Structures are given as structure tokens and as C-alpha cells.
Amino acid sequence: MDSVLIAAEPQDIVLMIGPEGGHSPEEETLAQAAGYQLVSLGARVLRTETAGIVAITTVHTLWNPEMQNRLK
């Protein structure tokens, strides 16, 4: 997820959080067909409630204007 966010300019974003076991291959195919870009939060398996918090915190951290200046 980090590399995708670092490469992109801050913009509106929709996060789709899956179940603890991950999305099925069929769900991933449907998500990609709907325009989602598949990313991962890493190797750890997070609870669904925790994954949302981690994901939005990552977005806010990497798209913070101060951090954007540091990454350039």
C-alpha cells in the first residue's frame, strides 16, 4: 500500500477492507473490474476492525503535506 500511495498525488480514495482471511479470487476479480487497485497492508493478518484503522492511518500519514515534502 505504501508504494502505491507514495507514487500517487493525494486524492479522493475509497478503501475496501476484506475479511481476516482475505477476499476470494472471484471477489478480487470483481473489485478490479470495478476499478479498485489491489494493495496489501503487509504480511500480518489484521482483524477487519483493525485493518480499516491501519489503512486510513497509512493514507493520512503518507498524504500529509509535510510527509509529501519529505518524500520528494
All heavy atoms as TSV, in Angstrom:
chain	resi	resn	atom	element	x	y	z
A	1	MET	N	N	0.824	-1.183	0.000
A	1	MET	CA	C	0.000	0.000	0.000
A	1	MET	C	C	0.871	1.250	0.000
A	1	MET	O	O	0.559	2.209	-0.682
A	1	MET	CB	C	-0.931	-0.018	1.206
A	1	MET	CG	C	-1.835	1.169	1.294
A	1	MET	SD	S	-2.993	0.971	2.665
A	1	MET	CE	C	-4.174	2.168	2.246
A	2	ASP	N	N	1.977	1.197	0.750
A	2	ASP	CA	C	2.840	2.380	0.852
A	2	ASP	C	C	3.344	2.837	-0.509
A	2	ASP	O	O	3.293	4.020	-0.830
A	2	ASP	CB	C	4.036	2.098	1.759
A	2	ASP	CG	C	3.649	1.857	3.202
A	2	ASP	OD1	O	2.470	2.022	3.546
A	2	ASP	OD2	O	4.538	1.504	3.984
A	3	SER	N	N	3.827	1.903	-1.320
A	3	SER	CA	C	4.407	2.287	-2.609
A	3	SER	C	C	3.357	2.903	-3.534
A	3	SER	O	O	3.658	3.830	-4.286
A	3	SER	CB	C	5.067	1.087	-3.285
A	3	SER	OG	O	4.121	0.061	-3.522
A	4	VAL	N	N	2.135	2.433	-3.472
A	4	VAL	CA	C	1.057	2.998	-4.296
A	4	VAL	C	C	0.740	4.419	-3.839
A	4	VAL	O	O	0.594	5.326	-4.652
A	4	VAL	CB	C	-0.202	2.109	-4.239
A	4	VAL	CG1	C	-1.384	2.783	-4.905
A	4	VAL	CG2	C	0.078	0.746	-4.867
A	5	LEU	N	N	0.653	4.623	-2.533
A	5	LEU	CA	C	0.334	5.952	-2.008
A	5	LEU	C	C	1.457	6.945	-2.264
A	5	LEU	O	O	1.206	8.110	-2.588
A	5	LEU	CB	C	0.039	5.875	-0.507
A	5	LEU	CG	C	-1.241	5.147	-0.117
A	5	LEU	CD1	C	-1.303	4.979	1.387
A	5	LEU	CD2	C	-2.465	5.869	-0.637
A	6	ILE	N	N	2.701	6.491	-2.125
A	6	ILE	CA	C	3.833	7.395	-2.349
A	6	ILE	C	C	3.882	7.837	-3.808
A	6	ILE	O	O	4.195	8.985	-4.113
A	6	ILE	CB	C	5.149	6.712	-1.917
A	6	ILE	CG1	C	5.179	6.592	-0.390
A	6	ILE	CG2	C	6.370	7.474	-2.422
A	6	ILE	CD1	C	6.295	5.720	0.146
A	7	ALA	N	N	3.533	6.940	-4.726
A	7	ALA	CA	C	3.588	7.248	-6.157
A	7	ALA	C	C	2.427	8.124	-6.622
A	7	ALA	O	O	2.497	8.736	-7.680
A	7	ALA	CB	C	3.607	5.948	-6.953
A	8	ALA	N	N	1.366	8.211	-5.831
A	8	ALA	CA	C	0.164	8.949	-6.242
A	8	ALA	C	C	0.058	10.284	-5.511
A	8	ALA	O	O	0.506	10.417	-4.377
A	8	ALA	CB	C	-1.076	8.112	-5.950
A	9	GLU	N	N	-0.542	11.228	-6.189
A	9	GLU	CA	C	-0.867	12.504	-5.552
A	9	GLU	C	C	-2.080	12.296	-4.642
A	9	GLU	O	O	-2.943	11.476	-4.946
A	9	GLU	CB	C	-1.205	13.558	-6.608
A	9	GLU	CG	C	-0.009	14.011	-7.418
A	9	GLU	CD	C	1.007	14.780	-6.585
A	9	GLU	OE1	O	0.591	15.620	-5.757
A	9	GLU	OE2	O	2.208	14.528	-6.755
A	10	PRO	N	N	-2.154	13.021	-3.521
A	10	PRO	CA	C	-3.350	12.923	-2.674
A	10	PRO	C	C	-4.620	13.191	-3.481
A	10	PRO	O	O	-4.645	14.078	-4.330
A	10	PRO	CB	C	-3.116	14.009	-1.621
A	10	PRO	CG	C	-1.621	14.110	-1.537
A	10	PRO	CD	C	-1.155	13.912	-2.963
A	11	GLN	N	N	-5.629	12.401	-3.244
A	11	GLN	CA	C	-6.888	12.484	-3.980
A	11	GLN	C	C	-7.970	11.791	-3.168
A	11	GLN	O	O	-7.697	11.204	-2.127
A	11	GLN	CB	C	-6.727	11.783	-5.335
A	11	GLN	CG	C	-6.301	10.327	-5.186
A	11	GLN	CD	C	-5.904	9.685	-6.481
A	11	GLN	OE1	O	-6.773	9.482	-7.314
A	11	GLN	NE2	N	-4.628	9.396	-6.659
A	12	ASP	N	N	-9.194	11.854	-3.650
A	12	ASP	CA	C	-10.264	11.099	-3.003
A	12	ASP	C	C	-9.940	9.618	-3.143
A	12	ASP	O	O	-9.393	9.184	-4.163
A	12	ASP	CB	C	-11.609	11.381	-3.663
A	12	ASP	CG	C	-12.118	12.781	-3.366
A	12	ASP	OD1	O	-11.613	13.419	-2.418
A	12	ASP	OD2	O	-13.010	13.242	-4.096
A	13	ILE	N	N	-10.268	8.855	-2.128
A	13	ILE	CA	C	-9.925	7.438	-2.123
A	13	ILE	C	C	-11.051	6.646	-1.468
A	13	ILE	O	O	-11.710	7.140	-0.552
A	13	ILE	CB	C	-8.582	7.218	-1.379
A	13	ILE	CG1	C	-8.092	5.787	-1.514
A	13	ILE	CG2	C	-8.679	7.621	0.068
A	13	ILE	CD1	C	-6.677	5.586	-0.994
A	14	VAL	N	N	-11.278	5.444	-1.973
A	14	VAL	CA	C	-12.242	4.522	-1.380
A	14	VAL	C	C	-11.456	3.278	-0.985
A	14	VAL	O	O	-10.761	2.686	-1.813
A	14	VAL	CB	C	-13.360	4.139	-2.380
A	14	VAL	CG1	C	-14.272	3.083	-1.779
A	14	VAL	CG2	C	-14.146	5.368	-2.795
A	15	LEU	N	N	-11.542	2.907	0.275
A	15	LEU	CA	C	-10.855	1.717	0.762
A	15	LEU	C	C	-11.870	0.596	0.949
A	15	LEU	O	O	-12.923	0.801	1.541
A	15	LEU	CB	C	-10.168	2.006	2.105
A	15	LEU	CG	C	-9.112	3.103	2.098
A	15	LEU	CD1	C	-8.674	3.424	3.525
A	15	LEU	CD2	C	-7.919	2.685	1.252
A	16	MET	N	N	-11.537	-0.571	0.444
A	16	MET	CA	C	-12.393	-1.735	0.631
A	16	MET	C	C	-11.609	-2.730	1.488
A	16	MET	O	O	-10.572	-3.240	1.065
A	16	MET	CB	C	-12.754	-2.375	-0.711
A	16	MET	CG	C	-13.682	-3.539	-0.565
A	16	MET	SD	S	-14.366	-4.148	-2.128
A	16	MET	CE	C	-12.924	-4.779	-2.937
A	17	ILE	N	N	-12.067	-2.939	2.695
A	17	ILE	CA	C	-11.403	-3.825	3.640
A	17	ILE	C	C	-12.076	-5.189	3.584
A	17	ILE	O	O	-13.297	-5.294	3.635
A	17	ILE	CB	C	-11.496	-3.264	5.082
A	17	ILE	CG1	C	-10.967	-1.825	5.157
A	17	ILE	CG2	C	-10.796	-4.174	6.074
A	17	ILE	CD1	C	-9.512	-1.655	4.810
A	18	GLY	N	N	-11.258	-6.211	3.483
A	18	GLY	CA	C	-11.797	-7.563	3.385
A	18	GLY	C	C	-11.843	-8.282	4.715
A	18	GLY	O	O	-11.432	-7.752	5.744
A	19	PRO	N	N	-12.323	-9.502	4.684
A	19	PRO	CA	C	-12.360	-10.318	5.891
A	19	PRO	C	C	-10.944	-10.731	6.299
A	19	PRO	O	O	-10.003	-10.610	5.509
A	19	PRO	CB	C	-13.190	-11.532	5.474
A	19	PRO	CG	C	-13.010	-11.622	3.997
A	19	PRO	CD	C	-12.845	-10.206	3.518
A	20	GLU	N	N	-10.794	-11.226	7.499
A	20	GLU	CA	C	-9.477	-11.604	8.018
A	20	GLU	C	C	-8.749	-12.588	7.115
A	20	GLU	O	O	-7.535	-12.537	6.986
A	20	GLU	CB	C	-9.613	-12.172	9.431
A	20	GLU	CG	C	-10.034	-11.135	10.443
A	20	GLU	CD	C	-10.326	-11.734	11.809
A	20	GLU	OE1	O	-9.667	-12.707	12.197
A	20	GLU	OE2	O	-11.231	-11.207	12.481
A	21	GLY	N	N	-9.449	-13.454	6.451
A	21	GLY	CA	C	-8.827	-14.431	5.559
A	21	GLY	C	C	-8.548	-13.900	4.168
A	21	GLY	O	O	-7.984	-14.585	3.330
A	22	GLY	N	N	-8.948	-12.669	3.917
A	22	GLY	CA	C	-8.744	-12.081	2.592
A	22	GLY	C	C	-9.946	-12.301	1.687
A	22	GLY	O	O	-10.837	-13.095	1.977
A	23	HIS	N	N	-9.949	-11.569	0.589
A	23	HIS	CA	C	-11.014	-11.725	-0.407
A	23	HIS	C	C	-10.778	-12.998	-1.210
A	23	HIS	O	O	-9.638	-13.418	-1.405
A	23	HIS	CB	C	-11.027	-10.532	-1.370
A	23	HIS	CG	C	-11.416	-9.246	-0.741
A	23	HIS	ND1	N	-12.699	-8.969	-0.339
A	23	HIS	CD2	C	-10.695	-8.147	-0.435
A	23	HIS	CE1	C	-12.751	-7.758	0.177
A	23	HIS	NE2	N	-11.540	-7.240	0.139
A	24	SER	N	N	-11.844	-13.559	-1.730
A	24	SER	CA	C	-11.709	-14.716	-2.610
A	24	SER	C	C	-11.183	-14.226	-3.962
A	24	SER	O	O	-11.290	-13.030	-4.289
A	24	SER	CB	C	-13.073	-15.393	-2.799
A	24	SER	OG	O	-13.922	-14.566	-3.576
A	25	PRO	N	N	-10.623	-15.112	-4.766
A	25	PRO	CA	C	-10.169	-14.701	-6.104
A	25	PRO	C	C	-11.295	-14.069	-6.930
A	25	PRO	O	O	-11.062	-13.116	-7.672
A	25	PRO	CB	C	-9.688	-16.017	-6.737
A	25	PRO	CG	C	-9.272	-16.857	-5.568
A	25	PRO	CD	C	-10.251	-16.501	-4.473
A	26	GLU	N	N	-12.497	-14.578	-6.777
A	26	GLU	CA	C	-13.639	-14.016	-7.509
A	26	GLU	C	C	-13.931	-12.581	-7.061
A	26	GLU	O	O	-14.204	-11.705	-7.877
A	26	GLU	CB	C	-14.892	-14.888	-7.322
A	26	GLU	CG	C	-14.791	-16.277	-7.899
A	26	GLU	CD	C	-14.047	-17.268	-6.998
A	26	GLU	OE1	O	-13.864	-17.010	-5.782
A	26	GLU	OE2	O	-13.623	-18.306	-7.529
A	27	GLU	N	N	-13.874	-12.364	-5.755
A	27	GLU	CA	C	-14.102	-11.010	-5.224
A	27	GLU	C	C	-13.017	-10.055	-5.712
A	27	GLU	O	O	-13.302	-8.901	-6.044
A	27	GLU	CB	C	-14.143	-11.027	-3.700
A	27	GLU	CG	C	-15.369	-11.714	-3.129
A	27	GLU	CD	C	-15.279	-11.934	-1.635
A	27	GLU	OE1	O	-14.190	-12.217	-1.107
A	27	GLU	OE2	O	-16.344	-11.806	-0.982
A	28	GLU	N	N	-11.777	-10.512	-5.746
A	28	GLU	CA	C	-10.685	-9.668	-6.236
A	28	GLU	C	C	-10.888	-9.313	-7.707
A	28	GLU	O	O	-10.677	-8.168	-8.105
A	28	GLU	CB	C	-9.337	-10.363	-6.032
A	28	GLU	CG	C	-8.927	-10.419	-4.580
A	28	GLU	CD	C	-7.574	-11.066	-4.371
A	28	GLU	OE1	O	-6.956	-11.538	-5.353
A	28	GLU	OE2	O	-7.127	-11.101	-3.205
A	29	THR	N	N	-11.314	-10.281	-8.500
A	29	THR	CA	C	-11.572	-10.031	-9.924
A	29	THR	C	C	-12.682	-9.001	-10.090
A	29	THR	O	O	-12.565	-8.072	-10.904
A	29	THR	CB	C	-11.946	-11.352	-10.640
A	29	THR	OG1	O	-10.854	-12.259	-10.513
A	29	THR	CG2	C	-12.257	-11.115	-12.104
A	30	LEU	N	N	-13.753	-9.137	-9.323
A	30	LEU	CA	C	-14.863	-8.177	-9.389
A	30	LEU	C	C	-14.411	-6.783	-8.951
A	30	LEU	O	O	-14.795	-5.775	-9.559
A	30	LEU	CB	C	-16.035	-8.648	-8.528
A	30	LEU	CG	C	-16.822	-9.840	-9.055
A	30	LEU	CD1	C	-17.794	-10.350	-7.991
A	30	LEU	CD2	C	-17.557	-9.457	-10.334
A	31	ALA	N	N	-13.601	-6.718	-7.904
A	31	ALA	CA	C	-13.114	-5.423	-7.420
A	31	ALA	C	C	-12.250	-4.744	-8.482
A	31	ALA	O	O	-12.406	-3.550	-8.745
A	31	ALA	CB	C	-12.328	-5.604	-6.123
A	32	GLN	N	N	-11.354	-5.493	-9.102
A	32	GLN	CA	C	-10.511	-4.916	-10.150
A	32	GLN	C	C	-11.353	-4.461	-11.332
A	32	GLN	O	O	-11.096	-3.396	-11.896
A	32	GLN	CB	C	-9.454	-5.925	-10.599
A	32	GLN	CG	C	-8.345	-6.092	-9.583
A	32	GLN	CD	C	-7.319	-7.102	-10.019
A	32	GLN	OE1	O	-7.655	-8.244	-10.338
A	32	GLN	NE2	N	-6.067	-6.685	-10.036
A	33	ALA	N	N	-12.352	-5.241	-11.695
A	33	ALA	CA	C	-13.240	-4.861	-12.802
A	33	ALA	C	C	-14.005	-3.580	-12.481
A	33	ALA	O	O	-14.340	-2.805	-13.377
A	33	ALA	CB	C	-14.215	-6.000	-13.105
A	34	ALA	N	N	-14.244	-3.336	-11.192
A	34	ALA	CA	C	-14.951	-2.128	-10.758
A	34	ALA	C	C	-14.005	-0.938	-10.596
A	34	ALA	O	O	-14.427	0.152	-10.230
A	34	ALA	CB	C	-15.681	-2.388	-9.441
A	35	GLY	N	N	-12.703	-1.143	-10.856
A	35	GLY	CA	C	-11.753	-0.034	-10.807
A	35	GLY	C	C	-10.888	0.033	-9.568
A	35	GLY	O	O	-10.096	0.961	-9.411
A	36	TYR	N	N	-11.016	-0.936	-8.664
A	36	TYR	CA	C	-10.176	-0.940	-7.474
A	36	TYR	C	C	-8.762	-1.385	-7.834
A	36	TYR	O	O	-8.572	-2.221	-8.713
A	36	TYR	CB	C	-10.724	-1.905	-6.408
A	36	TYR	CG	C	-11.906	-1.370	-5.648
A	36	TYR	CD1	C	-13.201	-1.531	-6.118
A	36	TYR	CD2	C	-11.729	-0.705	-4.445
A	36	TYR	CE1	C	-14.288	-1.038	-5.413
A	36	TYR	CE2	C	-12.810	-0.213	-3.726
A	36	TYR	CZ	C	-14.082	-0.382	-4.219
A	36	TYR	OH	O	-15.160	0.102	-3.521
A	37	GLN	N	N	-7.789	-0.825	-7.143
A	37	GLN	CA	C	-6.412	-1.279	-7.254
A	37	GLN	C	C	-6.118	-2.103	-6.012
A	37	GLN	O	O	-6.272	-1.626	-4.894
A	37	GLN	CB	C	-5.450	-0.096	-7.344
A	37	GLN	CG	C	-4.023	-0.524	-7.505
A	37	GLN	CD	C	-3.095	0.648	-7.749
A	37	GLN	OE1	O	-3.528	1.798	-7.783
A	37	GLN	NE2	N	-1.829	0.362	-7.917
A	38	LEU	N	N	-5.706	-3.334	-6.204
A	38	LEU	CA	C	-5.464	-4.218	-5.070
A	38	LEU	C	C	-4.125	-3.886	-4.426
A	38	LEU	O	O	-3.106	-3.777	-5.107
A	38	LEU	CB	C	-5.473	-5.678	-5.516
A	38	LEU	CG	C	-6.749	-6.171	-6.202
A	38	LEU	CD1	C	-6.610	-7.648	-6.553
A	38	LEU	CD2	C	-7.965	-5.945	-5.335
A	39	VAL	N	N	-4.147	-3.688	-3.124
A	39	VAL	CA	C	-2.932	-3.430	-2.356
A	39	VAL	C	C	-3.005	-4.241	-1.074
A	39	VAL	O	O	-4.047	-4.772	-0.712
A	39	VAL	CB	C	-2.752	-1.917	-2.024
A	39	VAL	CG1	C	-2.589	-1.096	-3.284
A	39	VAL	CG2	C	-3.888	-1.396	-1.184
A	40	SER	N	N	-1.889	-4.310	-0.389
A	40	SER	CA	C	-1.808	-5.073	0.848
A	40	SER	C	C	-1.280	-4.185	1.966
A	40	SER	O	O	-0.498	-3.265	1.719
A	40	SER	CB	C	-0.869	-6.259	0.648
A	40	SER	OG	O	-0.627	-6.910	1.873
A	41	LEU	N	N	-1.674	-4.483	3.176
A	41	LEU	CA	C	-1.140	-3.794	4.344
A	41	LEU	C	C	0.071	-4.526	4.909
A	41	LEU	O	O	0.612	-4.142	5.927
A	41	LEU	CB	C	-2.219	-3.673	5.427
A	41	LEU	CG	C	-3.394	-2.770	5.086
A	41	LEU	CD1	C	-4.464	-2.871	6.173
A	41	LEU	CD2	C	-2.942	-1.342	4.925
A	42	GLY	N	N	0.491	-5.593	4.263
A	42	GLY	CA	C	1.662	-6.339	4.704
A	42	GLY	C	C	1.318	-7.781	5.013
A	42	GLY	O	O	0.211	-8.252	4.758
A	43	ALA	N	N	2.285	-8.485	5.575
A	43	ALA	CA	C	2.146	-9.922	5.810
A	43	ALA	C	C	1.252	-10.264	7.002
A	43	ALA	O	O	0.714	-11.362	7.072
A	43	ALA	CB	C	3.525	-10.538	6.025
A	44	ARG	N	N	1.089	-9.336	7.911
A	44	ARG	CA	C	0.268	-9.626	9.098
A	44	ARG	C	C	-1.200	-9.733	8.732
A	44	ARG	O	O	-1.708	-8.985	7.905
A	44	ARG	CB	C	0.426	-8.522	10.140
A	44	ARG	CG	C	1.773	-8.510	10.779
A	44	ARG	CD	C	1.766	-7.575	11.976
A	44	ARG	NE	N	3.020	-7.687	12.673
A	44	ARG	CZ	C	3.744	-6.654	13.053
A	44	ARG	NH1	N	3.315	-5.441	12.832
A	44	ARG	NH2	N	4.884	-6.843	13.681
A	45	VAL	N	N	-1.892	-10.653	9.387
A	45	VAL	CA	C	-3.334	-10.775	9.229
A	45	VAL	C	C	-3.971	-9.927	10.314
A	45	VAL	O	O	-3.757	-10.165	11.499
A	45	VAL	CB	C	-3.791	-12.245	9.341
A	45	VAL	CG1	C	-5.310	-12.331	9.271
A	45	VAL	CG2	C	-3.146	-13.085	8.248
A	46	LEU	N	N	-4.730	-8.909	9.887
A	46	LEU	CA	C	-5.369	-7.994	10.836
A	46	LEU	C	C	-6.851	-8.294	10.930
A	46	LEU	O	O	-7.476	-8.727	9.966
A	46	LEU	CB	C	-5.177	-6.543	10.377
A	46	LEU	CG	C	-3.739	-6.070	10.211
A	46	LEU	CD1	C	-3.721	-4.671	9.605
A	46	LEU	CD2	C	-3.008	-6.079	11.539
A	47	ARG	N	N	-7.412	-8.029	12.081
A	47	ARG	CA	C	-8.867	-8.115	12.227
A	47	ARG	C	C	-9.489	-7.049	11.331
A	47	ARG	O	O	-8.896	-6.005	11.071
A	47	ARG	CB	C	-9.267	-7.896	13.681
A	47	ARG	CG	C	-8.789	-8.999	14.616
A	47	ARG	CD	C	-9.146	-8.683	16.059
A	47	ARG	NE	N	-10.569	-8.433	16.224
A	47	ARG	CZ	C	-11.466	-9.339	16.601
A	47	ARG	NH1	N	-11.081	-10.566	16.857
A	47	ARG	NH2	N	-12.741	-9.015	16.730
A	48	THR	N	N	-10.688	-7.310	10.859
A	48	THR	CA	C	-11.349	-6.375	9.961
A	48	THR	C	C	-11.465	-4.986	10.576
A	48	THR	O	O	-11.204	-3.978	9.915
A	48	THR	CB	C	-12.746	-6.914	9.580
A	48	THR	OG1	O	-12.584	-8.203	8.988
A	48	THR	CG2	C	-13.448	-6.001	8.607
A	49	GLU	N	N	-11.829	-4.925	11.870
A	49	GLU	CA	C	-11.968	-3.605	12.523
A	49	GLU	C	C	-10.633	-2.880	12.604
A	49	GLU	O	O	-10.563	-1.653	12.549
A	49	GLU	CB	C	-12.487	-3.691	13.942
A	49	GLU	CG	C	-13.449	-4.682	14.482
A	49	GLU	CD	C	-13.175	-6.142	14.336
A	49	GLU	OE1	O	-12.350	-6.704	15.062
A	49	GLU	OE2	O	-13.838	-6.750	13.500
A	50	THR	N	N	-9.553	-3.607	12.785
A	50	THR	CA	C	-8.226	-3.005	12.904
A	50	THR	C	C	-7.685	-2.588	11.543
A	50	THR	O	O	-7.035	-1.549	11.415
A	50	THR	CB	C	-7.250	-4.008	13.567
A	50	THR	OG1	O	-7.821	-4.458	14.792
A	50	THR	CG2	C	-5.916	-3.375	13.839
A	51	ALA	N	N	-7.937	-3.386	10.524
A	51	ALA	CA	C	-7.405	-3.110	9.182
A	51	ALA	C	C	-7.865	-1.739	8.664
A	51	ALA	O	O	-7.079	-1.013	8.052
A	51	ALA	CB	C	-7.824	-4.206	8.216
A	52	GLY	N	N	-9.104	-1.378	8.910
A	52	GLY	CA	C	-9.604	-0.077	8.474
A	52	GLY	C	C	-8.855	1.070	9.125
A	52	GLY	O	O	-8.504	2.057	8.469
A	53	ILE	N	N	-8.590	0.933	10.404
A	53	ILE	CA	C	-7.870	1.978	11.137
A	53	ILE	C	C	-6.433	2.079	10.624
A	53	ILE	O	O	-5.914	3.173	10.386
A	53	ILE	CB	C	-7.905	1.704	12.653
A	53	ILE	CG1	C	-9.343	1.802	13.164
A	53	ILE	CG2	C	-6.976	2.647	13.407
A	53	ILE	CD1	C	-9.550	1.251	14.555
A	54	VAL	N	N	-5.791	0.934	10.423
A	54	VAL	CA	C	-4.416	0.931	9.908
A	54	VAL	C	C	-4.376	1.540	8.512
A	54	VAL	O	O	-3.507	2.361	8.197
A	54	VAL	CB	C	-3.839	-0.508	9.903
A	54	VAL	CG1	C	-2.516	-0.565	9.160
A	54	VAL	CG2	C	-3.689	-1.012	11.321
A	55	ALA	N	N	-5.319	1.177	7.656
A	55	ALA	CA	C	-5.336	1.675	6.280
A	55	ALA	C	C	-5.515	3.196	6.235
A	55	ALA	O	O	-4.758	3.892	5.551
A	55	ALA	CB	C	-6.443	0.986	5.486
A	56	ILE	N	N	-6.477	3.728	6.948
A	56	ILE	CA	C	-6.709	5.175	6.889
A	56	ILE	C	C	-5.580	5.938	7.562
A	56	ILE	O	O	-5.209	7.034	7.127
A	56	ILE	CB	C	-8.102	5.559	7.456
A	56	ILE	CG1	C	-8.499	6.964	6.984
A	56	ILE	CG2	C	-8.143	5.484	8.955
A	56	ILE	CD1	C	-8.689	7.103	5.500
A	57	THR	N	N	-4.970	5.360	8.590
A	57	THR	CA	C	-3.813	5.994	9.224
A	57	THR	C	C	-2.647	6.044	8.247
A	57	THR	O	O	-1.938	7.059	8.164
A	57	THR	CB	C	-3.412	5.241	10.508
A	57	THR	OG1	O	-4.524	5.277	11.413
A	57	THR	CG2	C	-2.199	5.857	11.163
A	58	THR	N	N	-2.450	4.989	7.480
A	58	THR	CA	C	-1.389	4.968	6.467
A	58	THR	C	C	-1.639	6.039	5.412
A	58	THR	O	O	-0.722	6.778	5.033
A	58	THR	CB	C	-1.302	3.577	5.813
A	58	THR	OG1	O	-1.059	2.599	6.828
A	58	THR	CG2	C	-0.200	3.526	4.777
A	59	VAL	N	N	-2.866	6.144	4.948
A	59	VAL	CA	C	-3.209	7.169	3.955
A	59	VAL	C	C	-2.937	8.567	4.511
A	59	VAL	O	O	-2.274	9.383	3.874
A	59	VAL	CB	C	-4.691	7.044	3.510
A	59	VAL	CG1	C	-5.101	8.237	2.659
A	59	VAL	CG2	C	-4.905	5.735	2.763
A	60	HIS	N	N	-3.429	8.829	5.696
A	60	HIS	CA	C	-3.242	10.152	6.295
A	60	HIS	C	C	-1.774	10.467	6.531
A	60	HIS	O	O	-1.336	11.599	6.346
A	60	HIS	CB	C	-4.031	10.275	7.608
A	60	HIS	CG	C	-5.468	10.590	7.405
A	60	HIS	ND1	N	-5.942	11.871	7.284
A	60	HIS	CD2	C	-6.546	9.780	7.282
A	60	HIS	CE1	C	-7.243	11.844	7.093
A	60	HIS	NE2	N	-7.633	10.581	7.083
A	61	THR	N	N	-1.013	9.478	6.945
A	61	THR	CA	C	0.405	9.693	7.209
A	61	THR	C	C	1.162	10.006	5.921
A	61	THR	O	O	1.923	10.975	5.856
A	61	THR	CB	C	1.022	8.456	7.889
A	61	THR	OG1	O	0.369	8.258	9.138
A	61	THR	CG2	C	2.515	8.641	8.118
A	62	LEU	N	N	0.962	9.190	4.900
A	62	LEU	CA	C	1.729	9.360	3.663
A	62	LEU	C	C	1.252	10.527	2.814
A	62	LEU	O	O	2.025	11.079	2.039
A	62	LEU	CB	C	1.722	8.064	2.857
A	62	LEU	CG	C	2.480	6.919	3.516
A	62	LEU	CD1	C	2.348	5.652	2.687
A	62	LEU	CD2	C	3.946	7.278	3.715
A	63	TRP	N	N	-0.010	10.898	2.935
A	63	TRP	CA	C	-0.512	12.028	2.156
A	63	TRP	C	C	-0.540	13.328	2.944
A	63	TRP	O	O	-1.030	14.340	2.468
A	63	TRP	CB	C	-1.882	11.703	1.582
A	63	TRP	CG	C	-1.780	10.832	0.350
A	63	TRP	CD1	C	-0.640	10.411	-0.265
A	63	TRP	CD2	C	-2.856	10.288	-0.388
A	63	TRP	NE1	N	-0.942	9.637	-1.345
A	63	TRP	CE2	C	-2.303	9.540	-1.446
A	63	TRP	CE3	C	-4.231	10.354	-0.264
A	63	TRP	CZ2	C	-3.083	8.866	-2.381
A	63	TRP	CZ3	C	-5.008	9.681	-1.191
A	63	TRP	CH2	C	-4.439	8.951	-2.240
A	64	ASN	N	N	0.000	13.316	4.154
A	64	ASN	CA	C	0.160	14.533	4.930
A	64	ASN	C	C	1.095	15.460	4.149
A	64	ASN	O	O	2.140	15.029	3.672
A	64	ASN	CB	C	0.765	14.164	6.291
A	64	ASN	CG	C	1.071	15.363	7.142
A	64	ASN	OD1	O	1.828	16.240	6.758
A	64	ASN	ND2	N	0.508	15.378	8.326
A	65	PRO	N	N	0.755	16.747	3.989
A	65	PRO	CA	C	1.608	17.651	3.206
A	65	PRO	C	C	3.071	17.670	3.659
A	65	PRO	O	O	3.981	17.714	2.836
A	65	PRO	CB	C	0.952	19.014	3.401
A	65	PRO	CG	C	-0.482	18.710	3.687
A	65	PRO	CD	C	-0.455	17.418	4.465
A	66	GLU	N	N	3.309	17.603	4.957
A	66	GLU	CA	C	4.692	17.598	5.442
A	66	GLU	C	C	5.430	16.352	4.979
A	66	GLU	O	O	6.579	16.417	4.554
A	66	GLU	CB	C	4.711	17.678	6.980
A	66	GLU	CG	C	6.112	17.743	7.554
A	66	GLU	CD	C	6.095	17.848	9.066
A	66	GLU	OE1	O	5.257	18.598	9.604
A	66	GLU	OE2	O	6.912	17.172	9.683
A	67	MET	N	N	4.762	15.200	5.043
A	67	MET	CA	C	5.400	13.962	4.594
A	67	MET	C	C	5.599	13.974	3.083
A	67	MET	O	O	6.628	13.513	2.592
A	67	MET	CB	C	4.541	12.756	4.987
A	67	MET	CG	C	5.151	11.419	4.605
A	67	MET	SD	S	6.754	11.080	5.372
A	67	MET	CE	C	6.227	10.661	7.014
A	68	GLN	N	N	4.666	14.550	2.342
A	68	GLN	CA	C	4.826	14.656	0.892
A	68	GLN	C	C	6.102	15.413	0.543
A	68	GLN	O	O	6.830	15.043	-0.363
A	68	GLN	CB	C	3.604	15.335	0.253
A	68	GLN	CG	C	2.360	14.482	0.220
A	68	GLN	CD	C	2.461	13.410	-0.822
A	68	GLN	OE1	O	2.675	13.686	-1.992
A	68	GLN	NE2	N	2.309	12.171	-0.392
A	69	ASN	N	N	6.375	16.487	1.281
A	69	ASN	CA	C	7.594	17.267	1.039
A	69	ASN	C	C	8.845	16.450	1.359
A	69	ASN	O	O	9.847	16.564	0.679
A	69	ASN	CB	C	7.578	18.552	1.854
A	69	ASN	CG	C	6.545	19.533	1.349
A	69	ASN	OD1	O	6.202	19.532	0.169
A	69	ASN	ND2	N	6.030	20.359	2.228
A	70	ARG	N	N	8.796	15.633	2.396
A	70	ARG	CA	C	9.957	14.806	2.761
A	70	ARG	C	C	10.229	13.720	1.720
A	70	ARG	O	O	11.376	13.343	1.514
A	70	ARG	CB	C	9.727	14.120	4.117
A	70	ARG	CG	C	9.773	15.037	5.276
A	70	ARG	CD	C	9.606	14.256	6.551
A	70	ARG	NE	N	9.371	15.133	7.676
A	70	ARG	CZ	C	9.104	14.720	8.892
A	70	ARG	NH1	N	9.027	13.427	9.154
A	70	ARG	NH2	N	8.916	15.579	9.859
A	71	LEU	N	N	9.173	13.202	1.087
A	71	LEU	CA	C	9.329	12.117	0.135
A	71	LEU	C	C	9.823	12.590	-1.227
A	71	LEU	O	O	10.262	11.789	-2.035
A	71	LEU	CB	C	8.002	11.372	-0.031
A	71	LEU	CG	C	7.516	10.631	1.215
A	71	LEU	CD1	C	6.105	10.102	0.990
A	71	LEU	CD2	C	8.465	9.504	1.568
A	72	LYS	N	N	9.760	13.889	-1.479
A	72	LYS	CA	C	10.185	14.415	-2.792
A	72	LYS	C	C	11.672	14.586	-2.860
A	72	LYS	O	O	12.385	14.730	-1.967
A	72	LYS	CB	C	9.482	15.732	-3.079
A	72	LYS	CG	C	8.013	15.528	-3.334
A	72	LYS	CD	C	7.334	16.822	-3.633
A	72	LYS	CE	C	5.846	16.546	-3.825
A	72	LYS	NZ	N	5.097	17.709	-4.133
